[in-house]
Amino acid sequence: MNVALVIIIVIAIVLAIVGGMNAALNWLIWVALIVGVIAIIAFLFRVISGRNRV
């Protein structure tokens, strides 16, 4: 998996945890979901296209 995708997924998880612990920062949950969906779409596109760029 691309290093950038791993970093994006880690950031999404951290934002989801921080957003879940603090209700005042509820928007972080949405940011985490959006970033996570973008990372999943990019990963699936990479897998489906079959490109092995390093």
LUMKEFI-865585 format. One record per atom (N, C-alpha, C): residue number from 1; x, y, z. Coordinates in pm, 1 decimal, padded with zeros to 6 digits. Layout:
N
PT    i        px        py        pz
PT  NUM         X         Y         Z
...
This chain:
54
PT    i        px        py        pz
PT    1   00085.4  -00118.0   00000.0
PT    1   00000.0   00000.0   00000.0
PT    1   00089.3   00123.3   00000.0
PT    2   00042.4   00224.5  -00064.9
PT    2   00117.8   00348.1  -00074.0
PT    2   00135.5   00411.4   00064.1
PT    3   00253.9   00467.0   00088.8
PT    3   00284.0   00527.7   00219.2
PT    3   00188.5   00643.1   00248.5
PT    4   00155.6   00721.2   00147.6
PT    4   00064.1   00834.6   00168.1
PT    4  -00073.5   00786.1   00212.3
PT    5  -00119.6   00674.0   00156.1
PT    5  -00249.6   00620.4   00196.5
PT    5  -00246.4   00573.1   00341.7
PT    6  -00136.3   00513.1   00382.9
PT    6  -00123.9   00469.1   00522.3
PT    6  -00130.6   00588.4   00615.2
PT    7  -00061.5   00696.1   00579.6
PT    7  -00062.3   00817.6   00662.5
PT    7  -00203.4   00875.5   00669.5
PT    8  -00273.5   00878.9   00556.8
PT    8  -00409.9   00932.5   00555.2
PT    8  -00501.8   00848.3   00642.8
PT    9  -00488.3   00715.5   00636.0
PT    9  -00571.5   00627.9   00718.4
PT    9  -00542.1   00647.5   00866.4
PT   10  -00414.7   00660.9   00903.1
PT   10  -00378.2   00683.2   01044.0
PT   10  -00436.7   00815.8   01092.9
PT   11  -00427.0   00920.4   01011.2
PT   11  -00483.5   01050.3   01049.5
PT   11  -00634.3   01039.5   01067.9
PT   12  -00701.2   00966.0   00979.2
PT   12  -00846.1   00948.9   00990.4
PT   12  -00882.5   00877.7   01120.7
PT   13  -00806.6   00775.5   01157.5
PT   13  -00834.1   00702.7   01281.7
PT   13  -00812.2   00792.4   01403.0
PT   14  -00701.9   00868.1   01402.0
PT   14  -00673.8   00958.4   01515.1
PT   14  -00783.5   01063.4   01528.6
PT   15  -00826.4   01121.5   01415.3
PT   15  -00932.9   01221.8   01420.6
PT   15  -01063.2   01160.6   01471.3
PT   16  -01091.2   01036.2   01432.1
PT   16  -01212.9   00970.1   01478.2
PT   16  -01208.2   00947.5   01629.3
PT   17  -01092.6   00907.2   01681.3
PT   17  -01079.1   00885.0   01826.0
PT   17  -01092.9   01016.0   01902.3
PT   18  -01021.4   01119.4   01856.8
PT   18  -01027.5   01249.7   01924.5
PT   18  -01169.2   01305.2   01918.3
PT   19  -01232.3   01294.1   01803.0
PT   19  -01368.9   01343.6   01787.7
PT   19  -01467.4   01267.5   01873.5
PT   20  -01445.6   01138.9   01891.8
PT   20  -01535.0   01058.1   01974.1
PT   20  -01520.7   01089.1   02122.3
PT   21  -01401.3   01128.2   02166.5
PT   21  -01379.5   01155.2   02308.4
PT   21  -01431.6   01292.2   02349.7
PT   22  -01441.8   01384.7   02255.4
PT   22  -01482.7   01520.0   02289.7
PT   22  -01603.8   01559.1   02204.2
PT   23  -01719.3   01565.0   02267.3
PT   23  -01842.2   01594.0   02193.2
PT   23  -01841.5   01735.7   02135.2
PT   24  -01765.3   01827.6   02194.9
PT   24  -01759.5   01963.9   02144.2
PT   24  -01690.0   01970.2   02008.2
PT   25  -01606.7   01870.8   01980.0
PT   25  -01536.2   01866.4   01852.2
PT   25  -01600.3   01763.8   01760.2
PT   26  -01731.9   01766.4   01753.7
PT   26  -01808.6   01669.6   01675.9
PT   26  -01772.4   01674.2   01527.6
PT   27  -01730.4   01788.8   01478.1
PT   27  -01696.4   01801.1   01336.8
PT   27  -01575.4   01716.6   01300.2
PT   28  -01491.7   01683.4   01397.3
PT   28  -01375.5   01598.5   01368.7
PT   28  -01418.0   01459.2   01323.8
PT   29  -01533.6   01413.8   01372.2
PT   29  -01583.4   01283.4   01328.3
PT   29  -01612.9   01288.7   01178.7
PT   30  -01674.9   01396.6   01133.1
PT   30  -01705.4   01409.9   00990.2
PT   30  -01578.0   01422.0   00908.9
PT   31  -01481.1   01497.1   00958.3
PT   31  -01352.6   01509.2   00888.1
PT   31  -01286.1   01372.5   00877.2
PT   32  -01289.0   01296.0   00985.8
PT   32  -01228.2   01162.8   00985.1
PT   32  -01299.3   01071.1   00886.6
PT   33  -01431.4   01077.4   00883.7
PT   33  -01506.2   00993.9   00789.8
PT   33  -01474.1   01031.1   00645.4
PT   34  -01468.7   01159.3   00616.5
PT   34  -01439.7   01203.7   00479.6
PT   34  -01298.4   01161.2   00438.7
PT   35  -01201.3   01183.4   00525.4
PT   35  -01063.2   01145.2   00494.3
PT   35  -01051.8   00993.7   00479.1
PT   36  -01122.2   00919.7   00565.6
PT   36  -01120.0   00773.6   00555.6
PT   36  -01180.8   00723.8   00426.4
PT   37  -01292.5   00783.3   00385.7
PT   37  -01356.9   00742.5   00260.1
PT   37  -01265.8   00774.0   00141.5
PT   38  -01200.6   00889.6   00144.0
PT   38  -01108.3   00924.8   00035.9
PT   38  -00993.3   00824.2   00030.0
PT   39  -00940.9   00784.8   00146.3
PT   39  -00831.4   00687.5   00149.7
PT   39  -00876.5   00552.3   00096.6
PT   40  -00996.9   00509.4   00132.5
PT   40  -01048.6   00380.9   00085.1
PT   40  -01070.0   00384.3  -00065.6
PT   41  -01126.8   00493.1  -00116.6
PT   41  -01148.8   00505.5  -00260.7
PT   41  -01015.4   00504.3  -00335.3
PT   42  -00917.0   00576.5  -00283.8
PT   42  -00785.5   00579.3  -00349.1
PT   42  -00721.5   00440.8  -00347.1
PT   43  -00734.7   00369.4  -00234.9
PT   43  -00678.4   00234.7  -00225.0
PT   43  -00748.2   00139.9  -00321.0
PT   44  -00881.2   00144.5  -00325.6
PT   44  -00955.3   00056.8  -00416.4
PT   44  -00922.7   00088.9  -00561.7
PT   45  -00910.8   00215.9  -00594.9
PT   45  -00875.5   00253.8  -00730.9
PT   45  -00738.9   00197.9  -00768.3
PT   46  -00645.1   00202.3  -00672.3
PT   46  -00510.9   00150.5  -00696.4
PT   46  -00514.0  -00000.5  -00715.9
PT   47  -00593.7  -00071.5  -00635.8
PT   47  -00602.7  -00216.9  -00646.8
PT   47  -00672.1  -00257.0  -00777.4
PT   48  -00782.5  -00189.3  -00808.3
PT   48  -00858.9  -00224.5  -00928.8
PT   48  -00778.8  -00192.6  -01055.1
PT   49  -00708.4  -00079.5  -01055.5
PT   49  -00634.4  -00041.1  -01176.5
PT   49  -00514.0  -00132.2  -01198.8
PT   50  -00463.2  -00193.7  -01092.0
PT   50  -00351.3  -00287.5  -01105.6
PT   50  -00217.5  -00222.6  -01126.6
PT   51  -00209.3  -00096.0  -01102.6
PT   51  -00080.1  -00027.4  -01119.4
PT   51   00006.3  -00052.0  -00997.1
PT   52   00132.5  -00077.1  -01018.8
PT   52   00226.2  -00104.4  -00909.9
PT   52   00333.0   00004.3  -00903.3
PT   53   00288.4   00127.9  -00898.9
PT   53   00383.6   00238.1  -00886.6
PT   53   00434.6   00243.8  -00743.7
PT   54   00566.0   00262.4  -00729.0
PT   54   00625.8   00268.2  -00595.3
PT   54   00666.6   00409.2  -00565.7
